[in-house]
Each structure stands twice: as structure tokens, then as C-alpha cells.
Amino acid sequence: HLVYIIDDADFPYAPQSDAQHIAFNMENVLIFVHGVISSLLKTPIGNFIKKVQYKTDRPSTEFYKEIFNNAYIQTNSKTYALFYDLSIINELLAWDNEKPLTSQYVYSEIQKLLSLQNQEINQVNCFKSRVVELLESGVRQQIKVASKLNCSTATLRRNLNQQNTSFRKLKEMVLNREAKILLSQHLSLIDIAETLGFSDMRSFIRAFKQWSGITPTEYMKLLL
């Protein structure tokens, strides 16, 4: 890793300095340094940040997670630090030497980092919704869903993993919802199993109980 470290253990802070205030300032210094490095690169810095170290023990806020692109944030460390993938040293600089690197520019870059992260989150949310729509339309195989979305199955899995879900979980959610609708219409279990693509009625009953905690027959009794 390429590491930027702030070790303030021997820094002569004023006796009246508040520990929380010091920690807040140091954490913001890390954000500023991250913004400076981002300002100098052509490639998005989110591709390189791997870990952030804080000396405090308080949990990280959503703000910090967005700034650092959901990198691992380690608390109770001996120093404040930013860890970047070593490949960052091979990146071309985008900065014009004749243009001053002002604080105003760096802060605007930090705002861009926040906006970019929010855009990525929205894109992933949209991706998840499109997967659900395809499942609801009857496209149930992972490879076919990926093809419809013009991506590989690996990309499909990765994007869903970012939303703490999986293709299997979404498929089960859709099938469970559709099964309950069909059960409410008092269709036979054999017909429902066939409609949902199960090999036989027993497979459907096992799956439904796993999803809902009760059998299809028990669920239908609740509807009476």
C-alpha cells in the first residue's frame, strides 16, 4: 500500500484542547488530503482508497463512508492514516502546474466525490429494480437476466452484492410474492408449482415453507 500517516502522539496540543475536537480536526485533515490527491488524478480516486485509520472509537458516519467510497474504516488505531492501492503511483497527473491548487478547488473536489458516490448508489439501486422487474416478467435464469441487462453474470453478482443482496434472494422474494398471490386465488398446489417453474409440488411446498415459515396449506387457512 501507499500510506499517508498523521502521527500526532507527540504534538504539543494546548492543555485545554478537547480530545473530541482534536479528533474531529484530524479526521477532516484526512478528508482534505484525500481531496488533494483526488484533485491531482485523472482516474477516480475511489478505485484506489482501501482503508482509513482513526484514533477514535466512535463509529463512522455515512458522510465519511461516502467520502472514502465505502473503504474499510479502522478505529482505535495508533495513528490517523489513508491507505491506497500501490497501483496509484502509476496514474497520470491531471493537474496543470501553472494553476494553483487552492483550498476552494480541493473542497469542490470533495463535493464531487460525494456526488459521484451518490450517483453510484442510485445506479446500483436502479440495477436491482431492473433485476426484480425481469424476474417478475418471467425471466428466471441468472444468465438470461444478465444478458437482458447487457452484463456478465459476474457483474450482476457484484452489483447486487453492493446492495447486500443476491440474485437468489431476489428470485426467492419474487417467487414468494407470486406464490402468495396464486394461493389467494385458490389454485391447486400442482398448478402453482408448475406456474412458478418448480419440478413438482413437493419442491414448491419445501421452498414456500423455507420462505414463509409455514406450508402453503397453512397459509391458505390464514386467508379464510
Secondary structure, 3 states (H helix, E strand, C coil): CEEEEECCCCCCCCCCCCHHHHHHHHHHHHHHHHHHHHHHECCCHHHCEEEEECCCCCCCCHHHHHHCCCCEEECCCCCEEEEECHHHHHCCECCCCCCCCCHHHHHHHHHHHHHHHHHHHHHHHHHHHHHHHHHHCCCCCHHHHHHHCCCCHHHHHHHHHCCCCCHHHHHHHHHHHHHHHHHHCCCCHHHHHHHCCCCCHHHHHHHHHHHHCCCHHHHHHHHC
